[in-house]
Amino acid sequence: MRRCYGRNYCSVCMPLAANVPEAEYPGWRRTTCPICGAACWETDFMRQIKATQPDTLAVCAMCAVTTTHVIKLELMFCDDILSGVKTFEVRFDDRDYQVGDRIRFEPVEDGMRVDHPVADRTYKITYLLRGWGLAPGYVAFAIKEDI
């Protein structure tokens, strides 16, 4: 299964170790999903794909069927998201956001990517509002950390 995530990368699906407790084939290696941290199996086939398409990201079966949006977040908001004080986002509605989708933040300052611990977390959209009280083309959504 291959799925594209915005403009940043595409993914292939890794079997979950919870579903396949032992390696089914020689060459399978235990790893973790870079989105949610679940234990998975990296297969020879996935390594071949990554060798020819280096921008491809291998993710677990759950993340492969759930849309994960990687969106920029100004550094001035990162601490509030990380601490749980800021639990919402208002965004231009150009990605078809849905309840249940996951969010990964890419911290930026002055348009440049910066390091911040919020980049290592995954959040889930728990509520979505379009229309009522928002400018046309915008969406507001509530988030909580996806543990």
C-alpha positions in Angstrom: 0.0 0.0 0.0 1.3 3.4 -0.9 -0.2 6.7 0.3 0.8 10.3 -0.3 0.9 12.8 2.6 0.5 16.3 1.3 3.4 17.5 -0.7 6.1 16.1 1.6 6.4 12.4 1.2 4.7 9.1 0.3 4.6 6.0 2.5 4.6 2.2 2.3 2.9 0.0 4.9 4.8 -2.0 7.5 3.2 -5.0 9.2 2.4 -4.4 12.9 4.3 -6.6 15.3 1.1 -6.9 17.3 -0.5 -8.6 14.3 2.6 -10.6 13.3 4.5 -11.4 16.5 7.3 -13.3 14.8 9.2 -12.5 11.6 7.5 -14.4 8.7 10.4 -14.2 6.3 14.2 -14.0 6.6 15.4 -10.4 6.4 12.4 -8.9 8.3 13.8 -6.5 10.9 12.0 -5.1 13.9 11.6 -1.4 13.9 9.1 1.3 15.0 6.7 3.5 13.1 8.1 7.0 12.7 4.6 8.5 13.1 3.1 6.7 16.2 6.0 4.6 17.5 4.3 1.2 17.2 6.5 -1.9 16.9 6.6 -3.0 13.2 8.5 -5.1 10.7 10.7 -3.6 8.0 10.7 -6.0 5.1 13.1 -6.6 2.2 10.5 -5.2 -0.2 10.3 -1.9 1.8 14.1 -1.6 1.8 14.1 -2.0 -2.0 11.5 0.7 -2.4 13.4 3.1 -0.1 16.6 2.4 -2.1 15.0 3.5 -5.4 12.6 6.1 -3.9 14.4 7.7 -0.9 11.6 10.1 0.0 9.3 7.2 0.7 8.4 6.8 4.4 7.7 3.3 5.9 4.8 3.6 8.4 2.7 1.1 10.4 -0.5 -0.4 9.0 -2.6 1.9 11.2 -0.8 5.1 10.1 -1.0 4.0 6.5 -4.8 4.0 6.6 -5.1 7.2 8.6 -4.2 10.5 7.0 -1.3 12.2 8.7 -0.8 15.9 7.9 2.6 17.4 8.3 2.0 21.1 8.9 4.2 24.1 9.8 3.8 25.6 13.2 5.4 28.9 14.2 7.9 28.5 17.1 6.0 30.9 19.3 3.1 28.4 19.5 5.1 25.2 20.0 5.4 25.3 23.8 1.7 25.9 24.2 0.9 22.9 21.9 3.4 20.7 23.7 2.1 21.6 27.2 -1.6 21.2 26.2 -2.5 24.8 26.8 -3.3 25.3 23.0 -5.6 22.5 21.9 -6.8 23.9 18.6 -5.7 25.1 15.2 -7.3 27.4 12.6 -6.0 26.7 9.1 -6.7 27.3 5.5 -8.8 24.3 4.5 -6.7 23.0 1.7 -6.1 19.4 2.9 -9.5 17.9 3.5 -9.0 17.7 7.3 -11.2 15.1 9.0 -11.9 14.0 12.6 -9.5 11.1 13.3 -6.7 12.5 11.1 -3.3 12.8 12.6 -1.2 16.0 12.8 2.6 16.2 12.9 4.0 19.7 13.4 7.1 21.1 11.7 8.3 24.0 13.9 9.4 27.1 11.9 10.7 30.5 12.7 11.0 33.2 10.1 10.1 30.5 7.5 13.0 28.3 8.5 12.7 24.9 10.1 13.9 24.8 13.7 14.3 22.1 16.4 11.6 21.7 19.0 10.2 18.7 20.9 6.7 19.2 19.4 8.1 17.8 16.2 8.5 14.4 17.9 4.8 14.2 18.9 1.7 13.2 16.9 -1.7 14.7 17.5 -5.2 13.6 16.5 -8.0 15.8 15.3 -10.9 15.3 17.7 -13.3 18.0 16.5 -13.7 20.0 13.3 -15.6 23.2 12.4 -16.1 24.6 9.0 -18.3 27.6 8.1 -20.0 28.9 11.1 -18.1 32.0 12.3 -15.0 31.3 10.1 -13.9 33.0 7.0 -14.7 31.1 3.8 -12.1 28.4 3.1 -10.9 28.1 6.7 -11.3 25.3 9.2 -10.8 25.1 13.0 -10.0 21.8 14.7 -9.4 20.6 18.2 -6.4 18.3 18.8 -5.1 16.1 21.5 -1.8 14.1 21.7 -2.1 10.7 20.1 -0.6 8.4 22.6 
